[in-house]
Amino acid sequence: MIDNYLLEELVTFKETKTLAATAEKLNLTQPSVTRGMQKLESVLGVQLFDRQPNRITLTEIGEVAAKEAKKALKANQDLVNTVQNFARSKEVFRIGMTIPGPMLALEQVKLTTKIEIEQNLQSNDAVERLLKDHMFTAIFSNQELMTKDIESRCVGIERLIVNLDQFMYHANQETITFKELKGLSFIVLRAIGPWSQMIQESIPDATFMYQEEQNALAKLTKYSNFPYFTTNLSKLSSFWVKRLDYDDRVSIPISDESAQMPIYVSYLKQDRKKVLPLIKAVTDEWPN
């Protein structure tokens, strides 16, 4: 069994090229690093270093050993992270999402289990890995994920709405299409997940002025007539309810099929019993 600190010293030496730099980076003395490298050679029973006057380099075997040591350190850290995340998941129901809308529904939910909601959006590509690593108990996204270990349930449809100046030509319509929004400039929140790509691809010749914060968007929309987007879930947010109440824009649902986004919650099959109450609670809160 090789101690992690010896592997770390070897990997650091490969990166820094000298014993002095290795010692400095690891906050050790140079003699301590030298003893560690000698001990590692003894444990492995091979020569890892080519020692010349005033110079020490890795041998070909040493290069391979450093490469494998880096893999071993990562594997050890992954093991620690997975076990700690699993232990944490037994105490806290940690929820992630790739799209912000479900967060508004979750704020209405009351469960006996302690819930922790991650505010930062995750990537759709990372959902499977995040669940398997026990980073989250459940993740809301716009993709249905079905594997040997993971399943998904649809909790509702998020429907896109555009808020137009009341004097615009289309403001008297009951619904509107992306094509009819051609050439307009929109104020848009930055962190809206897959909605961002969807509106950019769907509205011809449009300009999108992205804002990092809701308050910045609120100020811009208050003192301008630029349109902006909400969804059917926005009515669950006190921020958006207040904003819309004091806004003379007209809220018009977008009728395109792509503006109706099914939202799924994905989880490990072994956690199904734990997640089902959450699914029911969110589904019950989900607006039409």
C-alpha positions in Angstrom: 0.0 0.0 0.0 1.5 3.4 -1.1 0.7 6.5 1.0 -1.1 9.2 -0.9 1.5 11.8 0.1 4.2 9.9 -1.8 2.1 9.8 -4.9 1.3 13.5 -4.5 5.1 14.3 -4.2 5.8 12.3 -7.4 3.0 14.0 -9.4 4.1 17.4 -8.2 7.7 16.7 -9.2 6.6 15.8 -12.7 4.7 19.1 -12.9 7.4 21.3 -11.4 10.6 19.5 -12.6 12.7 20.2 -9.5 12.9 19.1 -5.9 13.0 22.7 -4.7 9.9 23.6 -6.6 8.1 20.5 -5.4 9.0 21.2 -1.8 7.8 24.8 -2.1 4.5 23.9 -3.7 3.7 21.2 -1.1 5.1 23.4 1.8 7.7 20.8 2.7 11.5 20.9 3.1 13.6 19.7 0.2 15.2 16.9 2.3 11.7 15.7 3.2 10.8 15.4 -0.5 14.1 13.7 -1.2 13.4 11.1 1.5 9.9 10.6 0.2 11.1 10.0 -3.4 13.6 7.5 -2.1 10.9 5.7 -0.1 8.7 5.5 -3.1 11.4 3.9 -5.2 12.0 1.4 -2.4 8.3 0.5 -2.1 7.9 0.1 -5.9 11.3 -1.7 -6.2 12.2 0.3 -9.4 14.3 3.4 -10.3 12.1 6.4 -10.8 14.8 9.1 -11.0 17.9 9.7 -13.0 20.2 11.4 -10.5 23.0 13.6 -11.9 25.2 16.2 -10.2 22.9 19.2 -9.6 20.1 17.6 -11.5 17.4 15.0 -11.1 14.9 13.9 -13.7 12.3 11.2 -14.1 13.3 8.0 -15.9 10.9 6.4 -18.4 9.6 4.3 -15.6 9.2 7.3 -13.5 7.2 9.1 -16.2 4.8 6.2 -16.3 4.6 6.0 -12.5 3.8 9.7 -12.2 1.0 9.4 -14.8 -0.5 6.4 -12.9 0.0 8.2 -9.6 -2.1 11.1 -10.8 -4.9 8.6 -11.8 -4.7 7.0 -8.4 -5.0 10.3 -6.6 -8.1 11.2 -8.6 -9.6 7.8 -8.0 -9.1 8.1 -4.3 -10.6 11.6 -4.2 -13.5 10.4 -6.3 -14.1 7.6 -3.8 -14.1 10.1 -0.8 -16.4 12.5 -2.6 -18.9 9.7 -3.6 -19.0 8.2 -0.1 -19.4 11.6 1.6 -22.1 12.7 -0.9 -24.0 9.5 -0.3 -23.8 9.9 3.5 -25.0 13.5 3.1 -27.9 12.4 0.8 -29.2 10.3 3.6 -29.7 13.4 5.8 -30.5 16.1 3.2 -32.7 15.9 0.1 -30.5 17.9 -2.3 -32.1 19.1 -5.5 -30.5 20.4 -8.6 -31.8 21.7 -11.9 -30.8 22.6 -15.4 -33.7 25.1 -15.9 -34.8 27.7 -13.3 -38.6 27.4 -13.5 -39.0 24.4 -11.2 -37.3 26.4 -8.5 -40.5 28.5 -8.3 -42.7 25.4 -7.8 -40.3 24.0 -5.2 -40.6 27.1 -3.1 -44.2 26.3 -2.6 -43.6 22.7 -1.5 -43.6 21.6 2.1 -42.1 18.2 2.9 -41.1 16.6 6.1 -37.7 15.8 4.6 -35.0 18.5 4.8 -34.6 20.0 1.3 -31.5 21.8 0.0 -31.9 23.5 -3.4 -28.8 24.3 -5.4 -29.3 27.8 -6.9 -26.7 27.4 -9.7 -28.0 25.7 -12.8 -26.4 22.4 -13.9 -25.6 21.2 -17.4 -27.9 18.7 -19.1 -24.9 16.7 -20.0 -23.9 16.3 -16.4 -27.2 15.0 -14.9 -26.4 11.3 -15.1 -23.0 11.8 -13.5 -24.3 14.1 -10.8 -26.9 11.6 -9.7 -24.6 8.6 -9.8 -22.0 10.5 -7.7 -24.8 11.3 -5.2 -24.3 15.1 -5.6 -28.1 15.4 -5.9 -31.1 13.3 -4.9 -33.1 14.6 -7.8 -32.5 16.9 -10.7 -35.1 18.9 -12.7 -34.5 19.3 -16.4 -36.1 19.4 -19.8 -34.8 15.9 -20.7 -36.2 12.5 -19.9 -33.3 10.3 -18.7 -33.9 6.5 -18.6 -31.0 4.2 -17.9 -30.3 1.0 -15.9 -29.9 3.1 -12.7 -31.9 6.3 -13.4 -35.5 7.1 -14.3 -37.5 10.3 -14.9 -41.0 11.5 -14.3 -42.7 14.4 -16.0 -44.0 17.0 -13.5 -45.5 19.5 -15.9 -45.2 21.7 -18.9 -43.4 25.1 -18.7 -45.0 27.4 -21.2 -43.2 30.5 -22.6 -44.9 33.9 -22.5 -43.8 37.1 -24.0 -44.7 40.5 -22.4 -45.2 43.1 -25.1 -45.8 46.8 -25.0 -49.6 47.4 -25.0 -49.3 49.6 -28.1 -47.5 47.1 -30.3 -49.3 45.7 -33.3 -49.5 42.2 -31.9 -50.5 43.2 -28.3 -54.2 42.5 -29.0 -53.6 38.8 -29.9 -54.5 35.9 -27.6 -51.4 34.0 -28.7 -48.3 34.8 -30.7 -45.7 32.8 -32.7 -41.9 33.1 -32.7 -42.1 34.2 -36.3 -44.3 37.1 -35.4 -41.6 38.3 -32.9 -39.0 38.7 -35.8 -36.6 41.5 -35.5 -37.5 42.6 -31.9 -35.1 43.3 -29.1 -35.7 41.5 -25.8 -34.4 41.9 -22.3 -33.6 38.5 -21.0 -32.2 37.0 -17.8 -28.9 35.2 -18.3 -29.5 32.1 -16.2 -32.5 30.5 -18.0 -30.9 27.2 -19.0 -32.2 25.7 -22.3 -34.7 28.5 -22.9 -31.7 30.7 -24.0 -30.7 28.6 -26.9 -34.3 27.9 -27.9 -35.3 31.6 -28.2 -32.1 32.4 -30.1 -32.8 29.7 -32.6 -36.5 30.3 -32.9 -36.9 34.1 -33.3 -35.5 35.4 -36.6 -33.2 38.5 -36.5 -33.9 39.1 -32.8 -31.5 40.9 -30.4 -31.2 39.7 -26.8 -29.9 42.0 -24.1 -28.9 39.6 -21.3 -29.1 40.7 -17.6 -27.3 38.9 -14.8 -29.8 39.9 -12.0 -33.6 40.1 -11.7 -33.4 43.5 -10.2 -31.4 44.8 -13.2 -34.1 43.3 -15.5 -36.8 44.9 -13.5 -35.3 48.4 -13.7 -34.7 48.1 -17.5 -38.2 46.9 -18.2 -39.7 49.6 -15.9 -38.0 52.5 -17.8 -38.2 51.0 -21.3 -40.8 49.3 -23.6 -38.6 46.4 -24.5 -40.4 43.0 -24.4 -39.3 40.3 -22.0 -40.2 36.6 -21.3 -41.9 34.9 -18.4 -43.5 31.5 -18.2 -46.6 30.0 -16.6 -44.4 29.3 -13.5 -43.7 33.0 -13.0 -47.1 33.4 -11.2 -45.6 31.4 -8.4 -42.9 34.0 -7.8 -43.7 37.1 -5.6 -41.0 39.0 -7.6 -42.7 38.3 -10.9 -46.3 38.8 -9.6 -45.3 42.2 -8.3 -43.5 43.1 -11.5 -46.4 42.1 -13.7 -49.0 43.8 -11.5 -47.2 47.2 -12.0 -46.4 46.6 -15.7 -48.7 47.8 -18.5 -47.3 45.3 -20.9 -49.6 42.6 -22.3 -48.7 39.0 -21.5 -49.2 36.8 -24.5 -48.5 33.0 -24.6 -46.3 31.8 -27.4 -48.1 29.1 -29.3 -45.2 27.3 -31.0 -44.7 23.7 -29.9 -41.1 24.4 -28.9 -42.4 27.0 -26.4 -44.1 24.3 -24.4 -41.3 22.5 -22.6 -41.9 19.3 -20.7 -40.1 19.3 -17.3 -38.8 16.1 -15.8 -37.4 15.1 -12.5 -34.6 12.5 -12.7 -33.4 10.4 -9.8 -31.7 7.1 -9.0 -34.2 4.2 -9.1 -33.0 3.2 -5.6 -34.3 6.6 -4.4 -37.7 6.3 -6.0 -39.6 5.8 -2.7 -37.9 8.9 -1.3 -38.5 11.1 -4.4 -42.2 10.2 -5.0 -43.6 12.6 -2.4 -41.6 15.4 -3.9 -42.9 14.5 -7.4 -46.5 14.6 -6.1 -46.0 17.9 -4.3 -44.4 19.6 -7.3 -47.1 18.3 -9.7 -49.8 19.5 -7.4 -48.3 23.0 -7.4 -47.6 23.1 -11.1 -49.8 25.7 -12.9 -51.5 25.2 -16.3 
